[in-house]
Amino acid sequence: MYFAKLEFFNPFSRSIKDRAVFNLIMKAMERGDINGTRRLFEATSGNVGIAMAAMSNLFGIEFRAYLPKPTPNTTQTLLRVLGAEVVKTEFETIDPKMIEFIKKEAEKANAVNLNQFENDDNFEAHYKYTAREIDEQLKSIGQKPDVIVAGIGTSGHIAGIAKYFKERYDTKIVGVVPAEGEKIPGIKRLETKPKWFFKVEIDKVMEITQREAIEGSIQVARRDGLLIGLSSGAVVKAFERIRDKYPGTAVLIFPDDGFKYVEAFERYLSEGR
């Protein structure tokens, strides 16, 4: 038996990143970090930027998004619709060098860099809320998770979920990353050094190609009628490979929907697939 956690029901970015960004902003406001400057700078390749732009509007904060070079045009357009200032950099991916660059840019402009990649408020959002919600939803139908499959980006949600369930059950945690040389929006290879991944117990890491991720998304669309994003498609394909090894109740984390990835789907379909 398996279930999918559909995080595209979150209202701002239609993704799991609403949870982390809300916690990042609220905790920063509680500490007084934002109240003086009212400006946020953040490195983002998609959903965090959209969530941060949307919530910045609610709180009257100016937001500047720094994007890696391969960021889809759709994401850039949505950020501009939300009123964000968009800076497209020459970085190929968000790695420690790009993160350090944004920190310095924020310091020079007297802005706040909440830094989703290192800020423990990201991890806390998923440990305290996302994981508990999954647990309560499963308990309501008399289930507990034997395995959870999730993508690895900042590692905030997989690590928060892993810590919560490892403390309570013998749940196996499977992480999903792009195969070497591949790019899948929302997930990154371990060479980018995601902070919380190395602080929790992850049982297995699966490598998935972009083509497999797209095929996973299309497979779910045509079978279940759900338009899921590419990192969700990658989770689907990873689960297919490990489902026999980890029997029982599985939970697949689907971080967002497929509407931001129309360009990738279009390229795939134009090849006659």
N, C-alpha and C positions, 0 to 999 in steps of 0.2 A: 504494500500500500504506500502511495506517495502523495504528498501535498505540495502545492506551490504557494509561497508567500508573495502576494501580488502588491508590490510596493508602489505601483503606479497609481494607486488610489490616494496617495498624498497630494495635496492640492496645488502646491506652488511649482515645483519642478516636475511633478508627476514621477517622483523617484524616491528612493530610500534616503537620498541626501537631504530631504526636508528635515528629517529627524536630527541629523548631525548639525546642520546649519542653525536650526532653531536653538539648539543647546549651546552652540558656540556663541551666538549673538546674545542670548539671554544671560549667560554666565559672564560675558564680557561687560555687559551693561551693569550687572550686579556689582562687579568689581570696580566699575567706574572707568574701565579702559576706553570705552567708546564715547562717553558723554562729552569729553572735551573736544575731540577732533571731528567727529561725525563723518569720517571718511574711512572706507575700507578698501584695501588692496588685497587681491587673492589670486594665486595661481590656480587655474582650473581648466579642464578640458571639456566641461559640459555641465552636468547636473548640479554640482555645487555652485557653479557660477550662476546658473539660472535661479536656484533657490535663494542664493545670497542677494541677487539683484531684486527678486520679488520681495523678500523680507526687508531689504534696505528701504524700499519704497514705503513700506508700512511704518517704519520707524524714522523716516525723514533723514536717512543716511545716504551720502554719495558713495557710489560703488564703482571701482575700476577692476575689470577682469583682465588678467594677463594669460594669454592662451598660447599653448605650444603650436608649432607650425602646422601640424596635420589636422587641427580642429575643423570639423565639418562646417560648411557655410550655414547650414541650418541653425547650428548652435550660436554662431555669431549673430545671425539675424534675430533670433529670439532674445539674446542679451540686449541688442540694440532696441528692440521693441519695448523691453522693460526699462529702458533708459540708462543702462550701464555704459560706462566708457570702456571701449574694447581696445586692448593693446595686443596685437599679434606679434609674438616673438619669433626668434629664429631657433629656439629650442625644439628638438624633435620629440621630446617627451618631458614630462614633469619629473625631473630627477633632483638629487640634492643640490646641483649647481643652480638650477632654475629656482628652487625654493629659496636659496640664499640670495639670489638676485632680487627676488620680490621683497624679501626682508629689508634689504638695503634701500630699495626704491621707496618703501613705506617710511623708513626712517628719515630719508631726505625730504619727503613731502609732509612730514608730521601726520601720517596716516596710520591706521591700525591694520596689521596683518594678522588675522586670526589663525592662519596657517593650519588648515585642515589636516596636514600630513604629520604634524608633531604635537598638536594641541590635544591634551587628554580629554577635553570636553567632547571631542568626536567619539572616542572610544566609550566614554561614559554614557552617551546617548543610547548606544546599542546594548551595552551591558545592563543598564537600568531599565530600559524601556522596550526596545525592539525584541530582545531575547525573552523578557518576561511576557510580552504580548503573545509571542509564539507559544510559550509554555502554557499560558492560560487558555489559548484557543485550542490547543491539543487536549488539554485536560477536560475541556468542556465536552469532548466527544470520546473521552476515555482512552486517550492515546498519549504516548510519550515518544520522542524521536530517537530512533536507533542510529540514524545518520542524517547529517545536515550538509548540503552541498552549497557553497557560496563562492562568488568571485573574490579575488584579492586586488583591491585598488590601493587606497590609503591603508587598508587592512582594518579600519575602524569597525566595520560591521561584522566581518568574519571573526575578529579577535574578541569583540564584546560578546558575541553569540557563543563562541567556543568557551570562554571563561565561565559564563553563566551555566551552560549545560554540563561542562566537565565537573563543576562543583556539585551538581545535583544528580546526574545520571551517567551511565557509561556510553554516552553519545559519541559516535565517531564523527569527526569533522573533516570534510574534504574541500580543499581549496582549488580554485581554477585560475590559471594564468594563460596569457597568450604563448603559443609556441615560439621558439627562438626565431627572431626576424619578423615576427607577425605583430600587428597592432589590432587590438580590439578595444573600442571605446569603453572606458569605465574600469578596465582591469589592466594590471601591469605585471611585468616579470619581477622576480624577487631581487634582481640586480638593482632595482630602484630603491631597495632597502626600506620597505614599508615598516614603520616603527613597531606596531603592536603585534605583527605576525610572529616576531621572534620572542615574544614574551608569553605566548600561550602555547598550548599543545594542539598542533594540527596533525592529523593522522596521515594525510596523503595530499599531494599536490598534483593536479592533472594539467597537462599542456594541451591547448586547443588552438587550431588554426582559425583565421578569420572566416575562411570558407565554411568550416564546420560550424562556427557560431551562427553565420547567416542561415545555413541549412537547418540548424536547430530551431531558429526563430520561425522560419517558414514552415517547418514540420509542425510546430505547435499551432501556428495560425490555421493551417489546413486541417488539422485534426480536432483542435479544441476551440477554434474561432478567436483565440487571444493573440493580439498583436504585441509581442514582447520584444524587448531590445536585444542588442547583440551580446551583451554580457550574460543576459538570461539564456539566450540560445547556446552560449558556451557552457553554461551550467547544465543545460539539458543533455548536451553531447557527453559531458563528463560523467553525468549520472548513468547514461546508457552503458558506459564502459565499466562502472564499478558496482552496478546494482546487484549482480550475482554474488559479489564478494561481501556486500553489506546488506543482507536480507532484513526484512522487518519494515518499520515505518520510516519513511524518508521525507525530509522537508527540503525543497529546492527554493533558494532565495532568488526571486526575479526582481532585480533592482528598479527597472523602469520599463516603459512601453516602447514600441517600435517606431513611433512617428518621427523621432529625431534622426532616424537612420535610413530615411527613404533613399538618400543618395547611394548608400552601400547596397541596398536591395535593388535599386535600379541598375547599378553596374552588374550585379550578379545575374539579374534576369535578362539583361541585354546580351549576355553571352549564350543565351538560348537554353538556360538551365531550368 
